[in-house]
Amino acid sequence: MKKTTKISMAASNASVVPVAVSTVSKLQSLNGLFAIYKKSGPTSADVLNALKIALLKEAGQQNPNPRKRKKQSLKMGHGGTLDSAARGVLVVGIGNGTKMLSTMLSGSKKYVAVCELGKATDTLDATGTVLLEKDFGHITRPEFEDKLKDFVGDIMQVPPLYSALKQDGQRLSVMLKKGLKVEPKPARLVKVYNLTLQDFSPPLFTLDIECGGGFYVRSLVDDLGKALSSCAHVKELTRTKQGQFTLEQHALPEEQWTMENIVRTLQSCSEVSPAAGDSDVAAAAAEEEKS
């Protein structure tokens, strides 16, 4: 009886192995782009790692560590970071799809930003410390909408100090938290395709924004507050569209991070340039989403 039990258990274990290997192979064979929903709180890198862990566990790998690049069994990257406090569409490339992520960084994006007049913070959003308070009672809706016209088209914009942009190899935000001196980055040319005032209920206002790559919503709102002889910061930020991916139609919530759902929503990467390389992946992972 004991021998029979051992043989039976061995046979059972043997039957499990091919299934696990097959599942891992299927996961590793996926190529293309898809979108997930990033909630407010975690960093984009944390969200991507959580996605990797969920997929690797589904494929049968116990306690996977996606941060160990030398043993990386799943090639994946994201096409532009969202601030920790922001939420919305995060485009992900898997397999050869990672070679297309550079197009996501430079492509158009849409945001809805809920902002507050009368207060400026060091981070230009609600996570920071209030540095300045100014009156906003003089601002009318017609005046506000008229001022928005100055921020449409090709405009010059200074990136926020609190960002993932680097100085001497370190992120500016990390340097500031360490109390180190940070030099402001020079103004650069960015593009705003559309900018509309969705709601105006002082001190709160809501903007709909469509912009190109390299754009910071936080800087826009800070500049807009100054232009209105007051100040302002972002309270809530949602990315509703990135490239062809929309929040309503394409962004998978965390409970739907499965191979079946990803295969269903995967966009083909047949148009990837053969010359595109893994450097695109590194650029996508390091790039700070301009919010």
N, C-alpha and C positions, 0 to 999 in steps of 0.2 A: 504493500500500500504506500509506503514511504517513497519508493522509487517512482511509482505512478504519479504521485503528487508532484515530485520534483520535475518530472518530464512535462507534466501538464503546465506547471508554472513557467518553465523555460519556453514552452511553445507559446504561452500567452504573452510573455515578454518579447519574444521574437516577432510576434505579429504586430506589436505596437511600434517597433522601430521604423519599419518602412513607411508607416503612416506619418510619423513625425518628420522623417527625412523628406517625404513628399510634400508636406505642408511648408517646410522651410524652403525647399526648392521653388515652390509656387510663389512664396513671398519674395524670394530673391529674383524671380523672373519678371516681377512687375516693373513696368516702365511708363512714365508719364507724369502728368500734373493733376493734383486734386486740391480741394480746399477744406480746411477744418475751421471750427469756431474756437477762437481764443477768448476765454473769459477774463475779466478784470482781476488782476492780482499777480499771477505768475508771469515770469519773463517768457518771451517767445522761445528762447532756448529750452526752458523748463518744459514748456508745452510740447515742443518737438520731441524731447527725450521721453516724456510720458507716452506720446504716441508710439515711439519705437518700442518701448517696454511692453505696451499693450499688444502690439503686433507680434513681437518675438515670443511673448508668453503664449499667445494663441497658436503660434507655430510649434510650441512644445519646448522652447528654451526657458529653463527655470532660472530665476534671478538674473536676467540679462543686465549688463551694464553698457548702455549705448555710448557712454563717454570714452570707453577704451577703444581708440581708433585702430590700434594694431590688430585687434581681434574683431574688428567691425564686420558683421555679417549682413548688415543692411545699409545700403547707401541711400541716404536721405538728407534733404536740406530744405530750408524755407526761403521764400522769395521776398524778404523784407521784414525787419523786426517791427513789432508794435510795442509801444511803451508798456510797462507792467500794468499801469492803471487803465490802459485802453483795452477795448475788446473788439471782436469782429472777425472779418475774413483774414485767415493766414494761409497763403498758398504754399503747398508742399510739393517738392519734386522727389520722385522715387526712381531708383535705377538711372537709366539714361535721361529721365526727365529732369534730373538735377542740372543738366547742361542747358536747360531752358530758363533757369531761375534768374539769370541776368536780365532777361526781357521783362520779368515781373518787377525788378528793381527800378527799371527806367520807364515802365509803362504807366498808364493813367490809373488813378485810384479815386474813390469817392469816400467822403466822411460825413458824419453828422456830429457836430460839436456843440455841446451845451456849455455856455460860458457865463461868467459873472463880471459885471462892471463894478468899478470902484475899489478893487483890490488887486494888487500885483504881488506875485510870489517869486521866490528865487528859482523855482523849477519851471515857472510859467504855467503850472497846473495846480490842482487842489492838493497834491501830495506835499507841496513845499511850504515854506514859512512865509507869512505875509510880510512884505518889506515896505509896502506903501499903500495908503488908502486915500482916495480922492473922490470928490463929488461927481455925480453923474446925472444930477437932476436936470441939467440943461440939455441933455441929449434927447432928441425927438426921433421917432421912427423915420420920417423923411430924410432927416439929416444923416442918420445911420446908413440908410440905403444908398444915399448919394455918395457917402464916403467909401462904400464897398467898391465902387467903380474904379477907385485908385489902386485896388489890389487884384484886378483881373488882367490877364495877359502875362507878358514877360515882366517880372518884377525882381528887384534885388532883395535878398533876405539874409539876415545874419542868423546862423544856427544857434540854438540855446546852449548855454554853458553845460547844463545838465543833459548830456547826451552820450552816445556810445562812440562819438568821434574821438580820435586819439591825439595825444600829445606825448612825445617821447615814448611811444609804444604803450601808453596807458590810456584807458578810457577817461574822458574828462569828468564824468560823473563820479568815478571811483576816486580820482585825484581830489576832487572837491570834498568828498566825504572824509578823506584823510587829512584835510586841512592844507593841502598843497596849493601852490599858486597856479592858476590856469589862465592862459592867454586866449582871449576871444578869437574865434575863427573869423576870417574876413567875409564880407557879404558876397553872396554868389547869386547867379541868375537862376531863377526857378520859374515854372509856368503854372498859372491858374487858369483853367478852362472855364469854370463856372463858379460863381460865388453868390449865394442868395440868402436872405434873411428869412428863416422859416417861422420864427416866433420872436416877439419883442415884448417882454414883460419885466422891465427893469426891477432889480438889477440883473435879472437873467435874460439871456438871448440865445437863440439856436441858429446855427449856420449849416447850410448844405454846401459842401466844398467838393469840387472835382479838380484834381491837380496832377502834375507830372512827378517824376522821380526827383528825389533830393529836397522835397518840400516838408516844412515843419508847420503843422497846424498851430502848435503852441506859440511859435514866433509870429505867425499871422495875427493871432488874437492879441498878443502883447503889442504889436505894432498898431493894430486897429484901435486899441484903447488909447494909446498915445495920440493918434491922429484925431481922436474925438475929444482931446484935452481932458482925458481922464486916464484910467488904467483898467486892465482886464486880465483874466486868466481862464484857462480851460477847466471846467468842472468834470465833464464826462466826454469821452471820445469813443466813437464807434466807426470802424471801417466797414462800409457797406458794400464795397466793390473793389476788386483788384484785378485788372485785366478783364478777362471774360468771366471771372468768378464773382457771383453775387452772394450776399448774406442769406437771402431768402431761398435761393434755388440750389446752392452748391456747398455751403459750409456745413460740414458734418459736426454735430455736437459730440461731446466726449463719449456719451453712451453708445454712439454709433461708430466708434473707431474699430472696425472689424475689416478683415480682408474682403469679405463679401461686399460690404458697402463701398470700400475703396475701389474694387474692381468695377463696380457699377458706375461710379462717378469719375473714373480715371479718364483724363483727356489724352489723346494720342500725342506722342512726341516724334511723329514721323517727319516733322519739319525741322527737327534739330539739325543745325549745321554740323557736318562731320568734323569740322575744325574746332568745335567747342570742346573745352577741356574741363577738368576738375577744378581749375582755378575759379570757374564760375561758382562752384559750390562754396568755396572758401569766401568768395566775395559776398555771396548771399547770406552766409552764416554770420559774417562780421558786420554787415551793413546795418546801420541804425535806421529803422523806419522813421521817416521824417514827420513825426507827430508831436 
